[in-house]
Amino acid sequence: MAHEPNEDWVSAGAPQEDWVGSSLAGFTPLSIDLNGDNAWPELRGQEFGHGIATHVAVLSNGTSGGKPSVAIRGKLDDGTEVVIETTWNLLYSAARAIEARYGVAR
């Protein structure tokens, strides 16, 4: 389900098809929903894992272009360990969008 951009939604990064051959190839752009209540209606009625983030690691040469990426480790409610990864640029863009809306985290 595609989101229509508005003041509560930000797309961090170029469309993935534009990344082919770049240092970002293989990374999915982040969709940032600044009003996340009832986010992802396409997941309603589907089974999916839920858990918490437990660790963050920076991979200094995580992209094929040698730029940093960020790996986030988590544990699902059933005990399964998962690791997700994105570029530092995309995660920072998400954090800046959240900060613009809600202020600096304290």
mmCIF file of the C-alpha atoms, coordinates in Angstrom:
data_MODEL
# 
_entry.id   MODEL 
# 
loop_
_atom_site.group_PDB 
_atom_site.id 
_atom_site.type_symbol 
_atom_site.label_atom_id 
_atom_site.label_alt_id 
_atom_site.label_comp_id 
_atom_site.label_asym_id 
_atom_site.label_entity_id 
_atom_site.label_seq_id 
_atom_site.pdbx_PDB_ins_code 
_atom_site.Cartn_x 
_atom_site.Cartn_y 
_atom_site.Cartn_z 
_atom_site.occupancy 
_atom_site.B_iso_or_equiv 
_atom_site.pdbx_formal_charge 
_atom_site.auth_seq_id 
_atom_site.auth_comp_id 
_atom_site.auth_asym_id 
_atom_site.auth_atom_id 
_atom_site.pdbx_PDB_model_num 
ATOM 1   C CA . MET A 1 1   ? 0.000  0.000   0.000  1.00 0.00 ? 1   MET A CA 1 
ATOM 2   C CA . ALA A 1 2   ? 1.531  3.295   -1.066 1.00 0.00 ? 2   ALA A CA 1 
ATOM 3   C CA . HIS A 1 3   ? 1.309  6.284   1.222  1.00 0.00 ? 3   HIS A CA 1 
ATOM 4   C CA . GLU A 1 4   ? 0.467  9.689   -0.152 1.00 0.00 ? 4   GLU A CA 1 
ATOM 5   C CA . PRO A 1 5   ? 3.041  12.181  1.145  1.00 0.00 ? 5   PRO A CA 1 
ATOM 6   C CA . ASN A 1 6   ? 1.669  14.746  3.579  1.00 0.00 ? 6   ASN A CA 1 
ATOM 7   C CA . GLU A 1 7   ? 2.879  16.640  6.640  1.00 0.00 ? 7   GLU A CA 1 
ATOM 8   C CA . ASP A 1 8   ? 2.882  13.412  8.685  1.00 0.00 ? 8   ASP A CA 1 
ATOM 9   C CA . TRP A 1 9   ? 4.825  11.338  6.175  1.00 0.00 ? 9   TRP A CA 1 
ATOM 10  C CA . VAL A 1 10  ? 8.358  11.673  4.882  1.00 0.00 ? 10  VAL A CA 1 
ATOM 11  C CA . SER A 1 11  ? 10.208 9.481   2.406  1.00 0.00 ? 11  SER A CA 1 
ATOM 12  C CA . ALA A 1 12  ? 13.884 9.230   3.244  1.00 0.00 ? 12  ALA A CA 1 
ATOM 13  C CA . GLY A 1 13  ? 15.907 8.524   0.138  1.00 0.00 ? 13  GLY A CA 1 
ATOM 14  C CA . ALA A 1 14  ? 15.333 8.133   -3.545 1.00 0.00 ? 14  ALA A CA 1 
ATOM 15  C CA . PRO A 1 15  ? 13.098 5.429   -5.006 1.00 0.00 ? 15  PRO A CA 1 
ATOM 16  C CA . GLN A 1 16  ? 14.872 2.079   -4.760 1.00 0.00 ? 16  GLN A CA 1 
ATOM 17  C CA . GLU A 1 17  ? 14.996 1.660   -8.534 1.00 0.00 ? 17  GLU A CA 1 
ATOM 18  C CA . ASP A 1 18  ? 17.239 4.754   -8.622 1.00 0.00 ? 18  ASP A CA 1 
ATOM 19  C CA . TRP A 1 19  ? 19.708 3.053   -6.290 1.00 0.00 ? 19  TRP A CA 1 
ATOM 20  C CA . VAL A 1 20  ? 20.721 0.227   -8.624 1.00 0.00 ? 20  VAL A CA 1 
ATOM 21  C CA . GLY A 1 21  ? 24.462 0.443   -9.154 1.00 0.00 ? 21  GLY A CA 1 
ATOM 22  C CA . SER A 1 22  ? 24.885 3.013   -6.372 1.00 0.00 ? 22  SER A CA 1 
ATOM 23  C CA . SER A 1 23  ? 26.413 2.569   -2.938 1.00 0.00 ? 23  SER A CA 1 
ATOM 24  C CA . LEU A 1 24  ? 22.840 2.280   -1.579 1.00 0.00 ? 24  LEU A CA 1 
ATOM 25  C CA . ALA A 1 25  ? 21.845 -0.666  -3.787 1.00 0.00 ? 25  ALA A CA 1 
ATOM 26  C CA . GLY A 1 26  ? 20.093 -3.290  -1.685 1.00 0.00 ? 26  GLY A CA 1 
ATOM 27  C CA . PHE A 1 27  ? 18.856 -0.847  0.956  1.00 0.00 ? 27  PHE A CA 1 
ATOM 28  C CA . THR A 1 28  ? 15.126 -0.184  1.085  1.00 0.00 ? 28  THR A CA 1 
ATOM 29  C CA . PRO A 1 29  ? 14.136 3.473   1.465  1.00 0.00 ? 29  PRO A CA 1 
ATOM 30  C CA . LEU A 1 30  ? 12.542 4.287   4.792  1.00 0.00 ? 30  LEU A CA 1 
ATOM 31  C CA . SER A 1 31  ? 8.995  5.571   4.980  1.00 0.00 ? 31  SER A CA 1 
ATOM 32  C CA . ILE A 1 32  ? 8.622  7.763   8.035  1.00 0.00 ? 32  ILE A CA 1 
ATOM 33  C CA . ASP A 1 33  ? 5.105  8.207   9.385  1.00 0.00 ? 33  ASP A CA 1 
ATOM 34  C CA . LEU A 1 34  ? 5.100  11.000  11.952 1.00 0.00 ? 34  LEU A CA 1 
ATOM 35  C CA . ASN A 1 35  ? 1.537  10.156  12.983 1.00 0.00 ? 35  ASN A CA 1 
ATOM 36  C CA . GLY A 1 36  ? 1.938  6.407   13.448 1.00 0.00 ? 36  GLY A CA 1 
ATOM 37  C CA . ASP A 1 37  ? -1.311 5.596   15.207 1.00 0.00 ? 37  ASP A CA 1 
ATOM 38  C CA . ASN A 1 38  ? -2.998 2.951   13.063 1.00 0.00 ? 38  ASN A CA 1 
ATOM 39  C CA . ALA A 1 39  ? 0.052  2.794   10.797 1.00 0.00 ? 39  ALA A CA 1 
ATOM 40  C CA . TRP A 1 40  ? 0.413  -0.022  8.273  1.00 0.00 ? 40  TRP A CA 1 
ATOM 41  C CA . PRO A 1 41  ? -3.217 -0.998  7.752  1.00 0.00 ? 41  PRO A CA 1 
ATOM 42  C CA . GLU A 1 42  ? -2.003 -3.532  5.186  1.00 0.00 ? 42  GLU A CA 1 
ATOM 43  C CA . LEU A 1 43  ? -0.758 -5.660  8.126  1.00 0.00 ? 43  LEU A CA 1 
ATOM 44  C CA . ARG A 1 44  ? -4.197 -5.945  9.714  1.00 0.00 ? 44  ARG A CA 1 
ATOM 45  C CA . GLY A 1 45  ? -5.260 -9.562  9.801  1.00 0.00 ? 45  GLY A CA 1 
ATOM 46  C CA . GLN A 1 46  ? -1.752 -10.814 8.989  1.00 0.00 ? 46  GLN A CA 1 
ATOM 47  C CA . GLU A 1 47  ? 0.622  -12.599 11.315 1.00 0.00 ? 47  GLU A CA 1 
ATOM 48  C CA . PHE A 1 48  ? 3.866  -10.784 11.959 1.00 0.00 ? 48  PHE A CA 1 
ATOM 49  C CA . GLY A 1 49  ? 6.475  -10.745 14.669 1.00 0.00 ? 49  GLY A CA 1 
ATOM 50  C CA . HIS A 1 50  ? 6.628  -8.110  17.379 1.00 0.00 ? 50  HIS A CA 1 
ATOM 51  C CA . GLY A 1 51  ? 9.502  -7.373  19.678 1.00 0.00 ? 51  GLY A CA 1 
ATOM 52  C CA . ILE A 1 52  ? 11.933 -4.799  20.998 1.00 0.00 ? 52  ILE A CA 1 
ATOM 53  C CA . ALA A 1 53  ? 15.202 -3.340  19.783 1.00 0.00 ? 53  ALA A CA 1 
ATOM 54  C CA . THR A 1 54  ? 18.056 -4.456  22.048 1.00 0.00 ? 54  THR A CA 1 
ATOM 55  C CA . HIS A 1 55  ? 21.275 -3.336  20.360 1.00 0.00 ? 55  HIS A CA 1 
ATOM 56  C CA . VAL A 1 56  ? 22.524 -0.850  17.771 1.00 0.00 ? 56  VAL A CA 1 
ATOM 57  C CA . ALA A 1 57  ? 25.799 -1.276  15.884 1.00 0.00 ? 57  ALA A CA 1 
ATOM 58  C CA . VAL A 1 58  ? 27.395 1.037   13.350 1.00 0.00 ? 58  VAL A CA 1 
ATOM 59  C CA . LEU A 1 59  ? 29.129 -0.658  10.426 1.00 0.00 ? 59  LEU A CA 1 
ATOM 60  C CA . SER A 1 60  ? 31.689 1.900   9.273  1.00 0.00 ? 60  SER A CA 1 
ATOM 61  C CA . ASN A 1 61  ? 31.830 0.507   5.713  1.00 0.00 ? 61  ASN A CA 1 
ATOM 62  C CA . GLY A 1 62  ? 28.336 -0.954  5.650  1.00 0.00 ? 62  GLY A CA 1 
ATOM 63  C CA . THR A 1 63  ? 27.396 0.100   2.116  1.00 0.00 ? 63  THR A CA 1 
ATOM 64  C CA . SER A 1 64  ? 29.067 -1.043  -1.067 1.00 0.00 ? 64  SER A CA 1 
ATOM 65  C CA . GLY A 1 65  ? 30.269 2.559   -1.451 1.00 0.00 ? 65  GLY A CA 1 
ATOM 66  C CA . GLY A 1 66  ? 32.022 2.477   1.925  1.00 0.00 ? 66  GLY A CA 1 
ATOM 67  C CA . LYS A 1 67  ? 29.537 4.648   3.801  1.00 0.00 ? 67  LYS A CA 1 
ATOM 68  C CA . PRO A 1 68  ? 28.257 3.755   7.273  1.00 0.00 ? 68  PRO A CA 1 
ATOM 69  C CA . SER A 1 69  ? 25.171 1.692   7.876  1.00 0.00 ? 69  SER A CA 1 
ATOM 70  C CA . VAL A 1 70  ? 23.363 0.937   11.110 1.00 0.00 ? 70  VAL A CA 1 
ATOM 71  C CA . ALA A 1 71  ? 22.347 -2.542  12.235 1.00 0.00 ? 71  ALA A CA 1 
ATOM 72  C CA . ILE A 1 72  ? 19.604 -2.845  14.848 1.00 0.00 ? 72  ILE A CA 1 
ATOM 73  C CA . ARG A 1 73  ? 19.302 -6.121  16.725 1.00 0.00 ? 73  ARG A CA 1 
ATOM 74  C CA . GLY A 1 74  ? 16.043 -7.090  18.327 1.00 0.00 ? 74  GLY A CA 1 
ATOM 75  C CA . LYS A 1 75  ? 14.255 -9.900  20.066 1.00 0.00 ? 75  LYS A CA 1 
ATOM 76  C CA . LEU A 1 76  ? 10.773 -10.934 19.038 1.00 0.00 ? 76  LEU A CA 1 
ATOM 77  C CA . ASP A 1 77  ? 8.205  -11.910 21.644 1.00 0.00 ? 77  ASP A CA 1 
ATOM 78  C CA . ASP A 1 78  ? 8.752  -15.586 20.717 1.00 0.00 ? 78  ASP A CA 1 
ATOM 79  C CA . GLY A 1 79  ? 12.496 -15.262 21.444 1.00 0.00 ? 79  GLY A CA 1 
ATOM 80  C CA . THR A 1 80  ? 13.619 -15.083 17.824 1.00 0.00 ? 80  THR A CA 1 
ATOM 81  C CA . GLU A 1 81  ? 16.570 -12.752 17.301 1.00 0.00 ? 81  GLU A CA 1 
ATOM 82  C CA . VAL A 1 82  ? 16.433 -10.430 14.268 1.00 0.00 ? 82  VAL A CA 1 
ATOM 83  C CA . VAL A 1 83  ? 18.804 -7.900  12.746 1.00 0.00 ? 83  VAL A CA 1 
ATOM 84  C CA . ILE A 1 84  ? 17.680 -5.122  10.425 1.00 0.00 ? 84  ILE A CA 1 
ATOM 85  C CA . GLU A 1 85  ? 19.966 -2.704  8.658  1.00 0.00 ? 85  GLU A CA 1 
ATOM 86  C CA . THR A 1 86  ? 19.686 0.664   6.977  1.00 0.00 ? 86  THR A CA 1 
ATOM 87  C CA . THR A 1 87  ? 22.109 3.359   5.959  1.00 0.00 ? 87  THR A CA 1 
ATOM 88  C CA . TRP A 1 88  ? 23.185 5.950   8.510  1.00 0.00 ? 88  TRP A CA 1 
ATOM 89  C CA . ASN A 1 89  ? 21.929 8.622   6.119  1.00 0.00 ? 89  ASN A CA 1 
ATOM 90  C CA . LEU A 1 90  ? 18.399 7.159   6.068  1.00 0.00 ? 90  LEU A CA 1 
ATOM 91  C CA . LEU A 1 91  ? 18.251 6.604   9.827  1.00 0.00 ? 91  LEU A CA 1 
ATOM 92  C CA . TYR A 1 92  ? 19.542 10.119  10.467 1.00 0.00 ? 92  TYR A CA 1 
ATOM 93  C CA . SER A 1 93  ? 16.916 11.520  8.082  1.00 0.00 ? 93  SER A CA 1 
ATOM 94  C CA . ALA A 1 94  ? 14.230 9.681   10.061 1.00 0.00 ? 94  ALA A CA 1 
ATOM 95  C CA . ALA A 1 95  ? 15.588 11.005  13.366 1.00 0.00 ? 95  ALA A CA 1 
ATOM 96  C CA . ARG A 1 96  ? 15.687 14.566  12.027 1.00 0.00 ? 96  ARG A CA 1 
ATOM 97  C CA . ALA A 1 97  ? 12.075 14.331  10.841 1.00 0.00 ? 97  ALA A CA 1 
ATOM 98  C CA . ILE A 1 98  ? 10.995 13.063  14.268 1.00 0.00 ? 98  ILE A CA 1 
ATOM 99  C CA . GLU A 1 99  ? 13.015 15.786  15.988 1.00 0.00 ? 99  GLU A CA 1 
ATOM 100 C CA . ALA A 1 100 ? 11.423 18.463  13.803 1.00 0.00 ? 100 ALA A CA 1 
ATOM 101 C CA . ARG A 1 101 ? 7.975  17.297  14.916 1.00 0.00 ? 101 ARG A CA 1 
ATOM 102 C CA . TYR A 1 102 ? 8.587  16.380  18.572 1.00 0.00 ? 102 TYR A CA 1 
ATOM 103 C CA . GLY A 1 103 ? 11.769 18.176  19.581 1.00 0.00 ? 103 GLY A CA 1 
ATOM 104 C CA . VAL A 1 104 ? 15.027 16.839  20.954 1.00 0.00 ? 104 VAL A CA 1 
ATOM 105 C CA . ALA A 1 105 ? 14.701 13.580  22.919 1.00 0.00 ? 105 ALA A CA 1 
ATOM 106 C CA . ARG A 1 106 ? 15.515 13.966  26.593 1.00 0.00 ? 106 ARG A CA 1 
# 
